[in-house]
Structure formats: structure tokens, C-alpha cells
Amino acid sequence: MENMLRVGVISSTHGVRGEVKVYPTTDDVNRFKKLKTVVLDISPEPATLHIESVKFFKNMVILKFKEFNNINEIEKYKGKDLWIRRDQAVKLGPNENFIADLIGLSVVTEDGEVFGSLKDVLKTGANDVYIIQGKDGKEYLFPAIKECILDVNLPEQKITVHIMDGLLDL
């Protein structure tokens, strides 16, 4: 399991006082109101940033960090990821998982046959869609619904699926 979870990506600066627009990669953008710190993914050493203020504009979050006071100081971090420690994460409900914990899990059919591995998760309006790389090298899209995704077992690192009729058709 990952110790850090990505919550956003700095997309651009906002104004001249060091604020940035952040594209959120979390389900709940309001979580930024509760965060006190985030980790900026830079080399050679990630930097902990202290959040001074949070605003919302359309689908973006506007953050001001205590460490930066003008546009020139923050501009070089466009495109950089913002992370939090797992202990800062929202509490998950039953049958909920962080996407970072699912990526790479083995995917097996309900008969126990290895089908492939989970490559990514698409967030859609109705339900998530799992992108599964099959043993044959092809990518398959599985809706994340209980009729299709039968079990997610993190300790065993596997997802059990039911292949619904027509799901493997191109």
C-alpha cells in the first residue's frame, strides 16, 4: 500500500501573491478545507507546504501556501503533484478503497482463473470503470458494480470478477 495519496495537481498560478489553481484528484474537494499541510512532489526532496487559505472556483481549488508570497516563487511548480500522508486521508466506508491501493492487483474470474491485472480506474458519472490489462495484453473495461466486481481482497492482492455477457466483445 502507498504511504502517500495524491490529492491534486498544480495547474497554474492565480494572481500575483503566490496562490495556485489545483486540479483536485480526490472525490471530496471540501477535504482541502480541513488540510493543514500537503507534500509537494519535487526532486530531490519533497517539500511540506502549509496551507494558509482555500478557495473554490469552478472545478478547481485555489490554495495559498505560507511558504510562497509571490507568483515568481510558485510558478516553477506548475504540473507538480500534491500529496498527503495516509493518516490525513478521509475515512473510507465499507467496500470503499483508495484507487492507489487497487492499481496492480491481480484480477481473477469467479472460477479462479487469472484474467489479468488492474491498470487504472476511470471516474465516470454513474460508476467507476476498471481498466484491466488481460493476460492477452488487451485492455478491458469493467464497470465497478456489484454484479461485475464480486470481491476486492487487498490482503491477497486480488480482485474477483464476473465476466458479464458482452463485456469482452470489442
C-alpha positions, 0 to 999 in steps of 0.5 A, spaced: 500 500 500 502 507 498 504 511 504 502 517 500 495 519 496 495 524 491 490 529 492 491 534 486 495 537 481 498 544 480 495 547 474 497 554 474 498 560 478 492 565 480 494 572 481 500 575 483 501 573 491 503 566 490 496 562 490 495 556 485 489 553 481 489 545 483 486 540 479 483 536 485 484 528 484 480 526 490 472 525 490 471 530 496 474 537 494 471 540 501 477 535 504 482 541 502 478 545 507 480 541 513 488 540 510 493 543 514 499 541 510 500 537 503 507 534 500 509 537 494 512 532 489 519 535 487 526 532 486 530 531 490 526 532 496 519 533 497 517 539 500 511 540 506 507 546 504 502 549 509 496 551 507 494 558 509 487 559 505 482 555 500 478 557 495 473 554 490 472 556 483 469 552 478 472 545 478 478 547 481 481 549 488 485 555 489 490 554 495 495 559 498 501 556 501 505 560 507 511 558 504 510 562 497 508 570 497 509 571 490 507 568 483 515 568 481 516 563 487 510 558 485 510 558 478 516 553 477 511 548 480 506 548 475 504 540 473 507 538 480 503 533 484 500 534 491 500 529 496 498 527 503 500 522 508 495 516 509 493 518 516 490 525 513 486 521 508 478 521 509 475 515 512 473 510 507 466 506 508 465 499 507 467 496 500 470 503 499 478 503 497 483 508 495 484 507 487 492 507 489 491 501 493 487 497 487 492 499 481 496 492 480 492 487 483 491 481 480 484 480 477 481 473 477 474 470 474 469 467 479 472 460 477 479 462 479 482 463 473 487 469 472 484 474 467 489 479 468 491 485 472 488 492 474 491 498 470 487 504 472 480 506 474 476 511 470 471 516 474 465 516 470 458 519 472 454 513 474 460 508 476 467 507 476 470 503 470 476 498 471 481 498 466 484 491 466 490 489 462 488 481 460 493 476 460 492 477 452 495 484 453 488 487 451 485 492 455 478 491 458 473 495 461 469 493 467 464 497 470 465 497 478 458 494 480 456 489 484 454 484 479 461 485 475 466 486 481 464 480 486 470 481 491 476 486 492 481 482 497 487 487 498 490 482 503 491 477 497 492 482 492 486 480 488 480 482 485 474 477 483 470 478 477 464 476 473 465 476 466 458 479 464 455 477 457 458 482 452 463 485 456 469 482 452 466 483 445 470 489 442 
